[in-house]
């Protein structure tokens, strides 16, 4: 039975309230951030996906990368992490319906509104592409709205965490097949150009009320993106302007070289369209089959001077003579050949003179061409899309387009297969001289290693062991421990034997040794001379959080509530725990004023003792046995009070 349920609190902070949606790889919950008392959206990776270590690793990488994006048209990611086996992303919660629901209720949308939404999404994509993030799953379901109507794009790069992008039906999340680019449907990696195509499909649906392609299955729909052309949008909605139809057609061009080269280029046309400016309708756009409207550049449209001249060749074609006027045939007698009466003048000299003149003229022309027009006239070709192909495929494609392979360098890109081209210069779609060289950057791939154990080693030894294993030292947390010597690693994360990428950071908890025996005397408050101050013990309550799940079952979570009483200001409150991890740990050390109430979450492992100390005096003490032990076997109370302020 799934542990994901309403009321579950993740990471001791995020409560799942209502299931808001489900996708192929995750579920989305409307929840509450209990620490900040605000509504949030919580995306939880499905259990069947979380069972695969590589999918989890990619999910975490994508989430961390997307969390760095900060743009008004991108849904903000607040937090991401793991709680036990639950992998989650906490995002901004938007209560307004997504664009898919808007389309179902009101499409076709007014052109100005559809263009405005597409413009905002294009700004988000352009910003993300500049930061190296490709969305890979642009669709109306992922376009949300704020209360004031601003569009925000969500789920940046998350689809790649489970390797979506092929044409297998099982790979699509809900709705993606209707907006997938032809190269993704054919199994090629997605790039910025793929996001442009998907946004074109979204704009098509906004203006027409229909998706560009349909089919009996998602695999058939995806195949139609590769082999079919959509119904012309103006035949579905005649109110769409020719300029808007041009933008949709160019964004949805099957050939990458015929699309907008970047989201910024598409954004430029959308801005012009919104402002009523004329578009530079460049690019090669093949006419859709059965299209009633063909977009051409104005200087290419030349009406005939006379409608009747279309058949002028037929009217002036040679005709057979009439039957009543047979052609006249003139017959002549065979000529009589006689030898000349006298010898004629020889023609050798004039012929030689003519030949010499022709040779001299050719030599002059050759010299002129060599001196003033060296080489052949330059011929321009369009750079093909090389990114996403193997190096061998890239070389063949360059040769086919009369281009040469330039400098080849290598870099790492966890989102692309090893050996694929991840960058090219010049970019796809640029016009260059035939024979030019195209520089390529090839993905060398990331190597996977297995984490080794560093527990029980000194911090210096642990660092060396991790480096030899191809890992790195991550965050270092120091705590007091009753038995582990100072500077020795107590615990590590991830655990030994876990697959990880090369240079993956391993976090460690290091012992600070035994806790010092000297206690810090709290400052004595100075009461007012006129007003007597009474010191009253605080009220303390402790309850166990039954929803908490963690560790191997020995981990529990308690909420200690401290309510300060009396009149003394700055009362020193300490919450201390001691459990099977060893050592006494000060969970809270804070000065509170009367009438203040403070909730302290305390997470313990095994048998534990929890104490509340008020002005250096223990006012509350609770012993909690381990789940598998009896109260008599619980840890014994400490003999020394805690220190530290």
HELIX and SHEET records of a PDB file:
HELIX    1   1 UNK A   47  UNK A   50  1                                   4    
HELIX    2   2 UNK A   53  UNK A   67  1                                  15    
HELIX    3   3 UNK A   99  UNK A  106  1                                   8    
HELIX    4   4 UNK A  111  UNK A  130  1                                  20    
HELIX    5   5 UNK A  140  UNK A  142  5                                   3    
HELIX    6   6 UNK A  158  UNK A  162  5                                   5    
HELIX    7   7 UNK A  169  UNK A  171  5                                   3    
HELIX    8   8 UNK A  176  UNK A  179  5                                   4    
HELIX    9   9 UNK A  182  UNK A  185  1                                   4    
HELIX   10  10 UNK A  192  UNK A  208  1                                  17    
HELIX   11  11 UNK A  218  UNK A  227  1                                  10    
HELIX   12  12 UNK A  233  UNK A  236  1                                   4    
HELIX   13  13 UNK A  242  UNK A  251  1                                  10    
HELIX   14  14 UNK A  256  UNK A  258  5                                   3    
HELIX   15  15 UNK A  263  UNK A  274  1                                  12    
HELIX   16  16 UNK A  298  UNK A  300  5                                   3    
HELIX   17  17 UNK A  307  UNK A  311  5                                   5    
HELIX   18  18 UNK A  312  UNK A  315  1                                   4    
HELIX   19  19 UNK A  348  UNK A  372  1                                  25    
HELIX   20  20 UNK A  391  UNK A  400  1                                  10    
HELIX   21  21 UNK A  459  UNK A  468  1                                  10    
HELIX   22  22 UNK A  631  UNK A  633  5                                   3    
SHEET    1   A 6 UNK A   9  UNK A  10  0                                        
SHEET    2   A 6 UNK A  14  UNK A  22 -1                                        
SHEET    3   A 6 UNK A  26  UNK A  33 -1                                        
SHEET    4   A 6 UNK A  38  UNK A  45 -1                                        
SHEET    5   A 6 UNK A  86  UNK A  92 -1                                        
SHEET    6   A 6 UNK A  77  UNK A  83 -1                                        
SHEET    1   B 2 UNK A 143  UNK A 145  0                                        
SHEET    2   B 2 UNK A 151  UNK A 153 -1                                        
SHEET    1   C 2 UNK A 380  UNK A 382  0                                        
SHEET    2   C 2 UNK A 431  UNK A 433 -1                                        
SHEET    1   D 3 UNK A 404  UNK A 411  0                                        
SHEET    2   D 3 UNK A 437  UNK A 443  1                                        
SHEET    3   D 3 UNK A 421  UNK A 425 -1                                        
SHEET    1   E 2 UNK A 448  UNK A 450  0                                        
SHEET    2   E 2 UNK A 499  UNK A 501 -1                                        
SHEET    1   F 3 UNK A 472  UNK A 479  0                                        
SHEET    2   F 3 UNK A 505  UNK A 511  1                                        
SHEET    3   F 3 UNK A 489  UNK A 493 -1                                        
SHEET    1   G 3 UNK A 539  UNK A 544  0                                        
SHEET    2   G 3 UNK A 555  UNK A 563 -1                                        
SHEET    3   G 3 UNK A 597  UNK A 605 -1                                        
SHEET    1   H 4 UNK A 584  UNK A 592  0                                        
SHEET    2   H 4 UNK A 571  UNK A 579 -1                                        
SHEET    3   H 4 UNK A 608  UNK A 614 -1                                        
SHEET    4   H 4 UNK A 617  UNK A 624 -1                                        
END                                                                             
